[in-house]
Amino acid sequence: MLAVLPLKSFALAKSRLSGVLDASLRARLMRAMACDVLEALLGCARIKRIVVLSDDLEAKKLACGYGVEWQSDRSVSCRPGLNGGLRGAAINFVSQGENAMLVVHGDLPLLTSGEIDDVVSAWEALSGPKRVALVPSADRQGTHIVLAGPPDALDFQFGPNSFALHAAQAHRKGLSLAVLNLAGAGADVDTERDLRRLTAARTVGAHTRRVLPDITNTLETSHWIEEHVPEAYFER
């Protein structure tokens, strides 16, 4: 089974957390989460090939460090953006004889190898020539994992409301569809609330866990300032 991990620049990742974490800590967090996702993939025996899809040199170094493939998304992209890169990669993988492609986002620090195995099992249990397994975000707005066979069976629509878009497309195309609600795979990190849940989680990837003390300190400092420093002080 082929797995693809698309990554944007670590330095530009998690911009929605800019009001809580500085750029350096956001980059550290994103890199740590990507490491944990890679290790979850490597820990799943059914994943035989892993490709990091990115134009970021740090992501390339990460892939090389783990002994997995790296591919520039610009080299295969059929249109700008994440979805275009994945579409181009999917077409390329079909030409290489790959029968399926598992796409996993890099900001899933609670993802486990067992959950990846569950996704593969659910996909394999489907019938028909074209099959898709989806793992939505906890709020069922986004899509965190897509397993499509063949790789180009689904036109990727990551972004706002992507789970509904992916599911509707699968039904429209007559694809066999499985939807899995998974606790670890469903939890990403996009907001301050997500960060606080992450710091309280019992099972966190080892790399992300090492960044949590600095995140906790930052959140506590931010909370203290909100509680003790008058708002008027910042208006001077």
C-alpha positions as CSV (number, residue, x, y, z in Angstrom):
1,M,0.0,0.0,0.0
2,L,1.3,3.4,-1.0
3,A,0.9,6.3,1.5
4,V,1.4,10.0,0.6
5,L,2.1,12.7,3.2
6,P,1.6,16.2,1.8
7,L,3.5,18.9,3.7
8,K,3.7,22.6,3.2
9,S,6.6,24.7,4.5
10,F,7.1,24.2,8.2
11,A,7.9,27.9,8.5
12,L,4.5,28.8,7.0
13,A,2.4,26.1,8.7
14,K,-0.3,26.6,11.2
15,S,-0.8,30.2,10.5
16,R,-4.2,30.0,12.3
17,L,-2.3,29.6,15.5
18,S,-0.3,32.8,15.0
19,G,-2.3,34.6,17.7
20,V,-1.2,32.0,20.2
21,L,2.2,30.6,19.1
22,D,5.1,32.4,17.5
23,A,6.5,31.3,14.2
24,S,9.3,29.3,15.6
25,L,7.1,27.3,17.9
26,R,4.5,26.7,15.2
27,A,7.3,25.4,12.9
28,R,8.6,23.1,15.7
29,L,5.1,21.8,16.3
30,M,4.4,21.1,12.7
31,R,7.7,19.3,12.2
32,A,7.1,17.2,15.4
33,M,3.6,16.3,14.3
34,A,4.8,15.3,10.8
35,C,7.5,13.1,12.4
36,D,4.8,11.4,14.5
37,V,2.6,10.8,11.4
38,L,5.6,9.3,9.5
39,E,6.3,7.0,12.4
40,A,2.7,5.9,12.6
41,L,2.9,5.1,8.8
42,L,6.2,3.3,9.2
43,G,4.7,1.3,12.1
44,C,1.9,-0.1,9.9
45,A,3.1,-3.3,8.2
46,R,0.6,-2.9,5.3
47,I,2.2,0.4,4.2
48,K,5.0,-0.6,1.8
49,R,5.8,2.7,0.3
50,I,5.7,6.3,1.7
51,V,6.1,9.5,-0.3
52,V,6.4,12.9,1.2
53,L,4.9,15.4,-1.2
54,S,6.4,18.8,-0.7
55,D,8.5,21.6,-2.1
56,D,9.9,22.5,1.3
57,L,13.6,21.6,1.7
58,E,13.1,20.8,5.4
59,A,10.4,18.4,4.5
60,K,12.8,16.8,2.0
61,K,15.4,16.4,4.8
62,L,12.8,14.9,7.0
63,A,11.9,12.3,4.3
64,C,15.5,11.5,3.7
65,G,16.1,11.1,7.5
66,Y,13.3,8.5,7.7
67,G,14.4,6.7,4.5
68,V,11.2,7.4,2.7
69,E,10.6,9.0,-0.8
70,W,10.3,12.7,-1.4
71,Q,8.6,14.2,-4.4
72,S,8.2,17.9,-5.3
73,D,4.5,18.6,-5.7
74,R,5.3,21.3,-8.4
75,S,6.9,18.6,-10.5
76,V,3.7,16.6,-10.7
77,S,1.0,19.2,-10.0
78,C,-1.8,19.6,-12.6
79,R,-2.9,22.9,-11.0
80,P,-1.8,25.2,-8.2
81,G,-2.3,24.1,-4.6
82,L,-2.6,21.0,-2.5
83,N,-5.4,19.4,-4.5
84,G,-3.6,19.9,-7.8
85,G,-0.4,18.4,-6.4
86,L,-2.2,15.4,-5.1
87,R,-4.2,14.9,-8.4
88,G,-1.0,15.1,-10.4
89,A,0.7,12.6,-8.0
90,A,-2.2,10.3,-8.2
91,I,-2.1,10.2,-12.0
92,N,1.7,9.6,-11.8
93,F,1.2,6.7,-9.4
94,V,-1.4,5.1,-11.6
95,S,1.2,5.1,-14.4
96,Q,3.6,3.4,-12.0
97,G,1.1,0.6,-11.4
98,E,0.0,1.6,-7.9
99,N,-3.5,0.3,-7.3
100,A,-4.3,2.6,-4.3
101,M,-3.1,5.7,-2.5
102,L,-3.5,6.6,1.1
103,V,-3.3,10.4,1.8
104,V,-2.7,11.4,5.4
105,H,-2.4,14.9,6.7
106,G,0.7,15.8,8.7
107,D,-1.0,17.5,11.6
108,L,-2.4,14.4,13.3
109,P,-0.4,13.9,16.5
110,L,-2.8,11.4,18.0
111,L,-2.8,9.1,14.9
112,T,-1.8,5.5,15.5
113,S,-0.5,2.7,13.3
114,G,-3.6,0.7,14.4
115,E,-5.9,3.4,13.0
116,I,-4.1,3.4,9.7
117,D,-4.5,-0.4,9.6
118,D,-8.2,0.1,10.3
119,V,-8.5,2.4,7.3
120,V,-6.8,-0.1,5.0
121,S,-9.0,-3.0,6.3
122,A,-12.2,-1.0,5.7
123,W,-11.1,-0.1,2.2
124,E,-10.2,-3.7,1.4
125,A,-13.6,-4.9,2.7
126,L,-15.3,-2.7,0.0
127,S,-16.4,-4.3,-3.3
128,G,-16.2,-2.9,-6.7
129,P,-13.4,-1.6,-9.0
130,K,-13.2,1.8,-7.5
131,R,-13.2,2.2,-3.7
132,V,-12.7,5.1,-1.3
133,A,-12.3,5.2,2.5
134,L,-12.6,8.6,4.3
135,V,-11.7,9.7,7.8
136,P,-13.4,13.0,8.7
137,S,-12.2,15.5,11.2
138,A,-13.9,15.3,14.6
139,D,-16.4,18.0,13.6
140,R,-17.0,16.2,10.2
141,Q,-16.1,19.4,8.3
142,G,-12.7,18.4,7.1
143,T,-11.1,15.2,5.7
144,H,-8.0,13.9,7.5
145,I,-7.4,10.7,5.6
146,V,-8.4,9.5,2.1
147,L,-7.7,6.0,0.8
148,A,-8.6,5.9,-2.9
149,G,-8.2,3.0,-5.3
150,P,-7.2,3.4,-8.0
151,P,-5.2,6.5,-6.8
152,D,-7.1,8.8,-9.2
153,A,-10.5,7.5,-8.3
154,L,-11.3,10.7,-6.4
155,D,-10.6,14.3,-7.4
156,F,-9.3,15.7,-4.1
157,Q,-11.2,18.6,-2.6
158,F,-9.3,19.4,0.6
159,G,-10.3,22.7,2.1
160,P,-13.6,24.0,3.7
161,N,-16.3,21.4,4.0
162,S,-14.1,18.8,2.3
163,F,-15.7,15.8,4.0
164,A,-19.1,16.5,2.5
165,L,-17.6,17.3,-0.9
166,H,-15.5,14.1,-0.9
167,A,-18.5,12.0,0.2
168,A,-20.8,13.6,-2.4
169,Q,-18.3,13.1,-5.2
170,A,-17.9,9.4,-4.2
171,H,-21.7,8.9,-4.4
172,R,-21.9,10.8,-7.7
173,K,-19.2,8.7,-9.3
174,G,-20.6,5.5,-8.0
175,L,-17.6,4.6,-5.9
176,S,-17.8,2.1,-3.0
177,L,-17.4,4.2,0.1
178,A,-16.4,3.6,3.7
179,V,-16.4,6.3,6.4
180,L,-14.4,5.8,9.6
181,N,-14.7,8.0,12.7
182,L,-11.4,7.6,14.5
183,A,-10.5,9.4,17.7
184,G,-6.8,9.9,16.9
185,A,-7.1,10.5,13.2
186,G,-10.0,12.8,13.7
187,A,-8.0,15.2,15.9
188,D,-5.9,17.9,14.2
189,V,-4.4,21.1,15.6
190,D,-5.8,24.3,14.2
191,T,-7.1,26.4,17.1
192,E,-6.1,27.3,20.7
193,R,-8.8,24.9,21.9
194,D,-7.1,22.1,19.9
195,L,-3.8,23.0,21.5
196,R,-5.3,22.8,25.0
197,R,-6.9,19.4,24.2
198,L,-3.5,18.3,22.9
199,T,-1.7,19.2,26.1
200,A,-4.3,17.3,28.1
201,A,-4.3,14.2,25.9
202,R,-3.0,11.0,27.3
203,T,-1.7,9.5,24.1
204,V,0.4,11.9,22.0
205,G,3.2,11.1,19.5
206,A,6.6,11.1,21.1
207,H,7.9,14.0,19.0
208,T,4.9,16.2,19.6
209,R,5.1,15.4,23.3
210,R,8.5,16.9,23.5
211,V,7.2,20.3,22.2
212,L,4.2,20.3,24.6
213,P,6.0,21.9,27.6
214,D,6.9,25.0,25.6
215,I,3.3,25.1,24.2
216,T,1.9,24.8,27.7
217,N,4.1,27.6,29.0
218,T,3.0,29.8,26.2
219,L,-0.7,29.1,26.8
220,E,-0.3,29.7,30.5
221,T,1.5,33.0,30.0
222,S,-1.1,34.1,27.5
223,H,-3.9,33.2,30.0
224,W,-2.1,35.1,32.8
225,I,-1.8,38.2,30.7
226,E,-5.5,38.1,29.8
227,E,-6.4,37.7,33.5
228,H,-4.0,40.3,35.0
229,V,-3.1,42.9,32.5
230,P,-5.7,45.6,31.8
231,E,-6.9,45.7,28.2
232,A,-6.3,49.4,28.2
233,Y,-2.6,48.8,28.6
234,F,-2.4,47.4,25.0
235,E,-4.3,50.4,23.6
236,R,-1.6,52.9,24.6
